[in-house]
Amino acid sequence: MERLQHWLDRIMHNYVLIVAAALIYFLIKVAIGYAVYRQSNRRLARIEQKIDKLYDDQNR
């Protein structure tokens, strides 16, 4: 019975490590995704400003 308990503890410990690694992995992916989103959003805002300026210049 003690061997079974030791084996279950070892498996549970492995699952905890796997879950922790998965959480860290996805948190890093979220951080990278957010950084890319912000960078893309800034670029699109600059492009939009340039288009608006060209449109305004053309309508004058």
trRosetta pair geometry for C-beta under 8 A, 3 or more apart (Angstrom, degrees):
i j d omega theta_ij theta_ji phi_ij phi_ji
1 4 5.6 -53 -154 34 35 113
1 5 6.4 36 149 -19 66 105
2 5 5.5 -51 -148 36 36 114
2 6 6.3 38 152 -20 66 104
3 6 5.6 -53 -147 37 32 112
3 7 6.2 33 153 -20 65 107
4 7 5.7 -54 -147 37 30 112
4 8 6.3 30 154 -17 65 107
5 8 5.8 -54 -145 38 30 110
5 9 6.3 33 153 -21 63 106
6 9 5.7 -53 -148 35 30 113
6 10 6.4 31 153 -20 64 106
7 10 5.7 -54 -150 35 31 112
7 11 6.5 29 153 -16 65 105
8 11 5.8 -53 -145 38 33 110
8 12 6.1 34 155 -20 66 108
9 12 5.7 -55 -145 38 29 112
9 13 6.3 33 154 -22 63 106
10 13 5.7 -52 -149 33 29 113
10 14 6.6 31 151 -19 62 104
11 14 5.6 -55 -153 35 33 113
11 15 6.5 32 151 -18 66 104
12 15 5.7 -53 -148 36 34 111
12 16 6.4 37 152 -21 65 103
13 16 5.7 -51 -150 33 32 113
13 17 6.6 32 151 -17 64 104
14 17 5.7 -55 -151 37 33 111
14 18 6.3 34 151 -20 67 105
15 18 5.5 -51 -145 36 35 112
15 19 6.2 34 156 -17 67 105
16 19 5.9 -54 -146 38 30 110
16 20 6.3 31 153 -19 63 108
17 20 5.6 -54 -144 38 31 112
17 21 6.2 31 156 -19 65 106
18 21 5.8 -55 -147 37 29 110
18 22 6.3 30 154 -19 64 106
19 22 5.6 -53 -146 36 31 112
19 23 6.4 33 154 -20 64 105
20 23 5.8 -54 -148 35 31 111
20 24 6.4 29 154 -17 64 106
21 24 5.8 -54 -147 38 32 110
21 25 6.2 36 153 -23 65 107
22 25 5.6 -53 -147 35 31 115
22 26 6.3 22 159 -12 65 107
23 26 6.1 -59 -145 41 28 103
23 27 6.2 30 156 -20 65 108
24 27 5.7 -55 -146 37 29 112
24 28 6.4 30 155 -19 64 105
25 28 6.0 -59 -155 35 27 109
25 29 6.5 26 150 -18 64 107
26 29 5.3 -49 -144 37 38 115
26 30 6.3 43 154 -23 66 101
27 30 5.6 -49 -148 33 32 113
27 31 6.5 33 152 -19 63 104
28 31 5.7 -53 -149 36 33 112
28 32 6.4 30 154 -15 66 106
29 32 5.8 -55 -146 40 31 108
29 33 6.1 32 155 -20 65 110
30 33 5.7 -56 -144 39 28 113
30 34 6.2 30 156 -20 64 106
31 34 5.9 -54 -147 35 28 110
31 35 6.5 28 154 -18 62 106
32 35 5.7 -55 -149 36 32 111
32 36 6.4 30 154 -17 66 106
33 36 5.8 -55 -147 38 31 110
33 37 6.2 35 153 -22 65 106
34 37 5.5 -52 -146 35 32 115
34 38 6.4 32 155 -19 65 103
35 38 5.9 -53 -149 35 30 109
35 39 6.4 28 154 -16 64 108
36 39 5.7 -56 -147 39 31 110
36 40 6.1 29 156 -16 66 109
37 40 5.9 -58 -145 40 27 108
37 41 6.1 30 156 -23 64 109
38 41 5.6 -54 -144 36 29 114
38 42 6.5 31 155 -20 64 103
39 42 5.9 -53 -152 33 30 110
39 43 6.6 29 151 -17 63 106
40 43 5.6 -54 -149 37 34 112
40 44 6.2 33 154 -18 67 106
41 44 5.8 -54 -146 38 30 110
41 45 6.4 34 152 -22 63 105
42 45 5.6 -54 -149 34 31 113
42 46 6.6 31 153 -17 64 103
43 46 5.8 -55 -152 35 32 109
43 47 6.4 31 152 -17 66 105
44 47 5.6 -52 -145 38 35 112
44 48 6.2 39 153 -22 66 105
45 48 5.6 -52 -147 36 31 114
45 49 6.5 34 152 -21 63 102
46 49 5.6 -50 -149 33 33 112
46 50 6.5 33 153 -17 64 104
47 50 5.7 -54 -151 37 33 111
47 51 6.3 33 152 -19 66 105
48 51 5.7 -53 -146 37 32 111
48 52 6.3 33 154 -19 65 106
49 52 5.7 -54 -147 37 31 112
49 53 6.3 31 154 -20 65 106
50 53 5.7 -54 -147 36 31 112
50 54 6.3 29 155 -16 65 105
51 54 5.8 -55 -146 39 31 109
51 55 6.1 33 153 -21 65 108
52 55 5.6 -55 -146 38 29 114
52 56 6.2 29 155 -18 65 106
53 56 5.8 -53 -145 37 30 110
53 57 6.2 29 155 -18 64 108
54 57 5.6 -54 -143 39 31 111
54 58 6.2 32 156 -22 65 108
55 58 5.8 -55 -147 35 28 112
55 59 6.5 18 157 -13 63 110
56 59 6.0 -63 -146 40 29 105
56 60 6.9 40 154 -36 62 101
57 60 6.0 -47 -157 12 33 116
